[in-house]
Amino acid sequence: VGLSWTEIKGQIVQLKAHDRSHPQSAEIYAKIDRLKSKAIENGFIFDSSWIIRPLNENETNESVLCDHRELLVIALQLIQEPVPKRIQVVKNLRVCGHCHEFTKVIAKIEQCDIVVRDANRIHHFYPNGQCSCQ
């Protein structure tokens, strides 16, 4: 099972893809929706080629792509600290291409550093929308 975790107020919080078990789940998904809207306004295109299964009838490309665990953890961090200097996320699998591109946009929109350690490397997303791995 793929997991992502972060530290919030001295506590480790972990989430999985499509997770709605967190007490702030409604806020997390509302924040994701706001980030999606801002990303689209800035020209971001959601790449459905990253979806590897058929959609259920109540799903959209955007909802499936934006429910990945690291994006949920990033949204939770942004709720906890509305003007963060740095967000740190650890995950036990590699970052998919969509999440990588969307996290670059989030870092630029929110003007913060986002550090994601995945199973392969450390990605440092900068406020200018770039990543250290490129």
One Martini backbone bead per residue (centre of mass of N, CA, C, O) as a GRO file, in nm:
protein
  134
    1VAL     BB    1   0.095   0.037   0.024
    2GLY     BB    2   0.056   0.363  -0.032
    3LEU     BB    3   0.241   0.626   0.139
    4SER     BB    4   0.204   0.937   0.320
    5TRP     BB    5   0.408   1.169   0.515
    6THR     BB    6   0.394   1.392   0.807
    7GLU     BB    7   0.454   1.679   1.009
    8ILE     BB    8   0.221   1.787   1.276
    9LYS     BB    9   0.267   1.912   1.566
   10GLY     BB   10   0.453   1.640   1.635
   11GLN     BB   11   0.286   1.468   1.426
   12ILE     BB   12   0.219   1.185   1.250
   13VAL     BB   13   0.095   1.185   0.914
   14GLN     BB   14  -0.109   0.953   0.724
   15LEU     BB   15  -0.168   0.882   0.372
   16LYS     BB   16  -0.379   0.774   0.116
   17ALA     BB   17  -0.526   0.715  -0.152
   18HIS     BB   18  -0.842   0.847  -0.128
   19ASP     BB   19  -0.847   0.967   0.153
   20ARG     BB   20  -1.122   1.000   0.425
   21SER     BB   21  -1.019   0.964   0.743
   22HIS     BB   22  -0.966   1.240   0.804
   23PRO     BB   23  -1.099   1.497   0.991
   24GLN     BB   24  -1.006   1.706   0.732
   25SER     BB   25  -1.112   1.605   0.455
   26ALA     BB   26  -1.291   1.834   0.348
   27GLU     BB   27  -1.061   2.046   0.349
   28ILE     BB   28  -0.864   1.900   0.166
   29TYR     BB   29  -1.052   1.886  -0.088
   30ALA     BB   30  -1.100   2.190  -0.106
   31LYS     BB   31  -0.804   2.264  -0.153
   32ILE     BB   32  -0.766   2.100  -0.407
   33ASP     BB   33  -0.979   2.255  -0.571
   34ARG     BB   34  -0.834   2.529  -0.556
   35LEU     BB   35  -0.571   2.434  -0.689
   36LYS     BB   36  -0.694   2.345  -0.955
   37SER     BB   37  -0.808   2.620  -1.039
   38LYS     BB   38  -0.538   2.774  -1.034
   39ALA     BB   39  -0.392   2.593  -1.236
   40ILE     BB   40  -0.581   2.642  -1.474
   41GLU     BB   41  -0.544   2.953  -1.480
   42ASN     BB   42  -0.217   2.880  -1.536
   43GLY     BB   43  -0.238   2.631  -1.769
   44PHE     BB   44  -0.301   2.365  -1.655
   45ILE     BB   45  -0.284   2.015  -1.754
   46PHE     BB   46  -0.455   1.725  -1.729
   47ASP     BB   47  -0.302   1.403  -1.754
   48SER     BB   48  -0.465   1.106  -1.847
   49SER     BB   49  -0.215   0.907  -1.897
   50TRP     BB   50  -0.191   0.841  -1.572
   51ILE     BB   51  -0.436   0.665  -1.611
   52ILE     BB   52  -0.473   0.294  -1.539
   53ARG     BB   53  -0.793   0.314  -1.518
   54PRO     BB   54  -1.109   0.302  -1.501
   55LEU     BB   55  -1.367   0.500  -1.455
   56ASN     BB   56  -1.592   0.591  -1.255
   57GLU     BB   57  -1.895   0.752  -1.268
   58ASN     BB   58  -1.789   0.971  -1.025
   59GLU     BB   59  -1.539   1.033  -1.204
   60THR     BB   60  -1.249   1.221  -1.280
   61ASN     BB   61  -0.953   1.298  -1.386
   62GLU     BB   62  -0.893   1.505  -1.161
   63SER     BB   63  -0.979   1.337  -0.913
   64VAL     BB   64  -0.779   1.105  -0.953
   65LEU     BB   65  -0.510   1.274  -0.971
   66CYS     BB   66  -0.574   1.446  -0.683
   67ASP     BB   67  -0.576   1.173  -0.479
   68HIS     BB   68  -0.298   1.166  -0.412
   69ARG     BB   69  -0.121   1.146  -0.125
   70GLU     BB   70   0.076   1.393  -0.154
   71LEU     BB   71  -0.149   1.602  -0.211
   72LEU     BB   72  -0.299   1.567   0.056
   73VAL     BB   73  -0.061   1.647   0.238
   74ILE     BB   74  -0.017   1.927   0.122
   75ALA     BB   75  -0.299   2.035   0.184
   76LEU     BB   76  -0.280   1.996   0.489
   77GLN     BB   77  -0.041   2.186   0.532
   78LEU     BB   78  -0.190   2.441   0.416
   79ILE     BB   79  -0.402   2.443   0.641
   80GLN     BB   80  -0.211   2.458   0.893
   81GLU     BB   81  -0.016   2.652   0.694
   82PRO     BB   82  -0.097   2.907   0.488
   83VAL     BB   83   0.228   3.024   0.511
   84PRO     BB   84   0.462   2.848   0.401
   85LYS     BB   85   0.802   2.768   0.360
   86ARG     BB   86   0.781   2.445   0.421
   87ILE     BB   87   0.725   2.126   0.275
   88GLN     BB   88   0.708   1.785   0.401
   89VAL     BB   89   0.748   1.466   0.227
   90VAL     BB   90   0.678   1.115   0.258
   91LYS     BB   91   0.732   0.824   0.046
   92ASN     BB   92   0.714   0.470  -0.070
   93LEU     BB   93   0.691   0.589  -0.355
   94ARG     BB   94   0.679   0.711  -0.651
   95VAL     BB   95   0.642   0.982  -0.837
   96CYS     BB   96   0.431   1.088  -1.046
   97GLY     BB   97   0.411   1.291  -1.315
   98HIS     BB   98   0.168   1.454  -1.229
   99CYS     BB   99   0.254   1.525  -0.936
  100HIS     BB  100   0.508   1.668  -1.020
  101GLU     BB  101   0.373   1.896  -1.187
  102PHE     BB  102   0.167   1.992  -0.970
  103THR     BB  103   0.378   2.065  -0.749
  104LYS     BB  104   0.509   2.292  -0.904
  105VAL     BB  105   0.252   2.466  -0.909
  106ILE     BB  106   0.203   2.486  -0.606
  107ALA     BB  107   0.469   2.625  -0.532
  108LYS     BB  108   0.402   2.876  -0.703
  109ILE     BB  109   0.128   2.960  -0.586
  110GLU     BB  110   0.237   2.945  -0.267
  111GLN     BB  111   0.534   3.025  -0.229
  112CYS     BB  112   0.697   2.738  -0.179
  113ASP     BB  113   0.856   2.481  -0.036
  114ILE     BB  114   0.884   2.139  -0.165
  115VAL     BB  115   0.949   1.824  -0.005
  116VAL     BB  116   1.008   1.505  -0.170
  117ARG     BB  117   1.036   1.176  -0.053
  118ASP     BB  118   1.106   0.903  -0.229
  119ALA     BB  119   1.212   0.588  -0.341
  120ASN     BB  120   1.447   0.750  -0.524
  121ARG     BB  121   1.417   1.064  -0.422
  122ILE     BB  122   1.472   1.412  -0.396
  123HIS     BB  123   1.231   1.670  -0.408
  124HIS     BB  124   1.270   2.019  -0.499
  125PHE     BB  125   1.030   2.262  -0.478
  126TYR     BB  126   0.998   2.575  -0.613
  127PRO     BB  127   0.854   2.895  -0.635
  128ASN     BB  128   0.927   2.885  -0.962
  129GLY     BB  129   0.844   2.571  -1.058
  130GLN     BB  130   1.086   2.396  -0.981
  131CYS     BB  131   1.313   2.113  -0.991
  132SER     BB  132   1.597   1.941  -0.880
  133CYS     BB  133   1.575   1.694  -1.102
  134GLN     BB  134   1.618   1.902  -1.374
   0.00000   0.00000   0.00000
